[in-house]
Amino acid sequence: MFGFLKKALKPGDASAPVPDAAAESPAAPLQAPVSTAAAPSPVREQEKKRSWMDRLRSGLSRTREQIGGGLSSLFSRRKIDEELLEELEATLLMADCGVDATQHLLKELRLRWKRDKLETADQLQGALAEGLLSILAPLEKPLEISAHKPYIIMIAGVNGSGKTTSIGKLAKHFQSQGKSVLLAAGDTFRAAAREQLMTWGERNGVAVIAQESGDPAAVVFDAISAARARNIDIVLADTAGRLPTQLHLMEEIAKVRRVIQKAEPSGPHEVLLVLDANIGQNALQQVKAFDASIGVTGLVLTKLDGTAKGGVVAAIARQCPKPLRFIGIGEQIDDLQVFRAREFVDALFVPVGKSDE
Ligand SMILES: Nc1nc2c(ncn2[C@@H]2O[C@H](COP(=O)(O)OP(=O)(O)OP(=O)(O)O)[C@@H](O)[C@H]2O)c(=O)[nH]1
C-alpha cells in the first residue's frame, strides 16, 4: 500500500553498516575488547532490520492508533468530505503534531483531495503518509563521527528524559561501528545517575570517568584527558537533568560546555538534547531553551513506545528543525536507533507483522 514511500525516499537502512571490529588500543587498559566478530552477513543485517521495524511498529502503536486508527474509524462511517477533514485535523492535533504541521498537512490533503480526486480511506492515508514523510525527511541527518579524536558528544536534557539510558545505548551503537568509547559521569548531583552509568559501562565493557562528588565540568575535563591518553574515539558526556526554568542550573550546564571547549577547542563536536516524547508540545520549548544555552546540534527522542504523542516529531520538524539523530522505543540496549523518516512513517501506518515489502 505504501509503495510510493519507497519512491519518495531511498529505502531506509536502520542498521548502519558495521565495519570490521576496530583494533583495540593498547593504551586503553580499562577498555574492554570490542567484538572481533566477522562482518555480518547481508541476511543477518536484513533480519536485524526486520526486527527493528517490528519493534518500531509495536513501539509506535499508540501514536498509530491515534492517527491511523482515528482515520480508519472516520472512514468506517463515510466518504471524504470537509467535515471528515476537520475531524482528521483534530486527530492530528491530539497526536501532538502541533498546529503548524497539522495545518500544513491539511492544506496538502485538501489540495490532493480536489486535484487527485481522492475517494477512499487508503488514498487519503496514502496522501497523509506522503505529506508526513515530506515534513519529516529534513530531520533525517544521521550523526557522522568526524575524524576528531576524541569526538566529544555532550548529552543534555531535563530530569528523567532518558539521558543516562541513551548514553548506554549509544555506547553500544558506536562500539558496533568499531569505535572505542569512554563515558564521563557529568551528573554529579545524583549518585544514582553515576551508578547507572557505571552499570552501563560494565555491561558494555566501557571505561567510565566519575568522581564521588564535585564539579561536573571537572569530571568532563578529566574524561577528555583520559580519552586522549587512551586513544579513545568518542567521549559521551552525561550531564545532570535540569529544567530550562532553573536558570542557575542552565548556567552550570553552559559552564560544562565551556570547559569542554577549553579542554578541546574544536569541541563539543555534538550537543545532543534528549527529549521524552511523552511531553508532546513542551518539547518545542525545551529545544529552544537548551539551544539558547548550549547550542543544540542534534536531538534524541526517547520513550516513543507507550505514548500517543509521537506526532511531536512533525511539530519539531516544522517549528524547530534540529537533526533528529536517534529515536528510543524501549529500555533495552537495542531500542535506540538512527532516525529514518521513511521507517518512521511506515511504522505509523503499517501495523506489526504487516509489511508492504
Ligand atoms: N519505555 C522507555 N523507557 C525509557 C526509554 N529511555 C529511557 N527510559 C527509561 O526512563 C527512565 C529515566 O531514564 P534515565 O536514563 O535515568 O533518565 P535521565 O535523563 O538520565 O534522568 P536524570 O539523571 O534524573 O536526569 C528509566 O527508567 C529508563 O529506563 C525509552 O525509549 N522507552
The ligand as an ORCA input file, in Angstrom:
! r2SCAN-3c Opt
* xyz 0 1
  N       9.866      2.935     27.779
  C      11.020      3.594     27.655
  N      11.698      3.954     28.749
  C      12.852      4.622     28.588
  C      13.376      4.961     27.308
  N      14.534      5.646     27.507
  C      14.716      5.720     28.844
  N      13.715      5.112     29.504
  C      13.503      4.990     30.968
  O      13.295      6.286     31.503
  C      13.751      6.340     32.840
  C      14.655      7.553     33.032
  O      15.822      7.340     32.243
  P      17.241      7.911     32.667
  O      18.188      7.488     31.607
  O      17.567      7.602     34.082
  O      16.957      9.460     32.556
  P      17.943     10.672     32.861
  O      17.589     11.734     31.886
  O      19.348     10.233     32.878
  O      17.463     11.068     34.334
  P      18.170     12.092     35.380
  O      19.512     11.518     35.682
  O      17.235     12.085     36.554
  O      18.234     13.402     34.753
  C      14.436      5.000     33.103
  O      13.547      4.172     33.792
  C      14.693      4.453     31.700
  O      14.741      3.053     31.662
  C      12.610      4.573     26.145
  O      12.945      4.841     24.982
  N      11.445      3.895     26.388
*
